[in-house]
Amino acid sequence: MKRFFPHVLLCALILSSALLFACGGDENETAPDGDGEHDDASGDGDREAADEDDETDGESEACREGECPFGRYCDENDGLCKTCTEDLHCGEPDPSSGITPVCLNGICERLICGFPHEIPKPSAGVDLPLTPLRPTFDSRRILHVNGEAIFPIGVQGVAKEQFPDVRDNGFNLVIASIDCCSQSGEEDAQKEFLQSAKIVGSTSLFAAVAPVWPPEQIEENPVALTNSIAERANSLSLLFWMGSDRAKAAGYQNRVKSLADFVRFADATKPFAVAEVAEELEPVETDAQVIYIPTFAATNLHPEAEIERILEQGGGRPVWARFKVESAADAENLYFASFAAIAAGATGILFELEPGFADDDETWHSLWAAGQTLRWETDFWLAPRSSQIRLESESSDWAMISVLYNEKIVMAQLAKLSGGPGEITLKIAPESVPFCFYGLGTGERMDLTRESVRVFQTDFSPVIHMFQMAEPGIVGDENER
């Protein structure tokens, strides 16, 4: 007992001899039992007393609430400090501070809500590389160009003189309504179009042109067309071939597969787009890298059924939605129609302007506003979808996209497609840590929400709700943690 005598005396003076078992030797050491060995604090068996402190790491300490080492909790059942396995071990939320303790990787953390994250505003246009583009698509059908994820926002039917305005108002893609190459001057017009998209001295635009149209030219002079495709493919701005546009209406629907295979032979580096009226678009059996572009009226605020059908039948190939704009009234609906399409799985948005598109300030203002909003939300469209926020009940009046942004923020964007005020109920179901709620533009804030149901009201559309994951306090500051 010589080894234990000084410590036993100290404990007797301070507490009582009844606490001898808590005061022996090192912080994890216990008094010997009847067999002369040192038992662990839980009584589960004998063990060696020496050099065990690092392995036990505080598990055998007797405790009172608030006296355990950082990250441990005090088990009221046996009075020992332990490693947590569930949030309830860590206590209840602080009613005044809003700090909620949770169990993260076996450690009780007291989480706090920091400042809301700000979405960076993307720059206008694109930075084209010095070599021809080699577009690819990932498993979510997101376009990648030279390793960078891109959400294409395109316009078809604008003159090259308008490219700077197109670029500065959110768009990153222009599509030529120029056939090639049955008529004299068409190929040169396409080359000029592609060159103009590469705006010198500033950011540029991606571009797309038709490789061969009409396809009956292939039989007439296939060598010349092959050479023409290979030459135009070297343009630094060419993103994809607008391979087949409304082939059914032109009587060429049965030629789309052979056309795709021909273009792939001449240039396998660029995708081949099949654009068609939505209800008439059918998948194409080809080894070409295909983009499907169903075309809708701009007033169609429910394109989801057709987009989902093409996604299912298209073998995992990307689907971009194109909206035909004929008037200023059409332009007013563009953002909401686009939002519904993206919610259904479209990974690109195109606007097609009719030749008679009104050239007035009001119409262009609506077009530019749609492009600017879509571009500002680019990071949102590219982020992986999340099921942690979802509609409590389905409603055709609302569309919602919920994404995991920056690995720690779940953002739910709602659009009331019919316009006007309304309310919607969301189910908030965090997978791990609680959420901090921030209503962007409203100043509303709700700290540390666990699974719950919440009703949101809005007098305008669209609206973004940001649910930022709560985070530990400042490392090393036990008052915060």
Buried (B, 14 or more C-beta within 10 A) or exposed (E): EEEBEEBBEEBBEEEEEEEBEBBBBEEBBBBBEEEEEBBBBEEEEEBEBEEBBEEBBBBBBBBEEEEBEEBBBBBEEEBBBBBBEEBEBBBEBEEEEBBBBBBBEEBBBBBBBEEBBEBEEBEBBBEBEEEBBEBEBEEBBBBEBEEEBBBBBBBBBBEBEEBBBBBBBBBBBBBBBBBBBBEEEBBEBBBBBBBBBBBEEEBBBBBBBBBBBBBEBBEEEBEEBBEBBEEBBEBBBBBBBBBBBBBBEEEBBEBBBEBBBBBBEBBEBBBBBBBBBBEEBBBBEBEBBBBBBBBBBBBBBBBBEBBEBBBEEBEEBBBBBBBBBBBBEBBBBBBBBBBBBBBBBBBBBBBBBEEEBBEEEEBBBBBBBBBBBBBBBBBBBBBEEBEBBBBEEEBEBBBBBBBBBEEEBBBBBBBBBEBEEBEBEBBBBBEEBBBBBBBBEEEEEBBBBBEEEBEBEBEEBBBBBBBBBBEBBEEEEEEEB
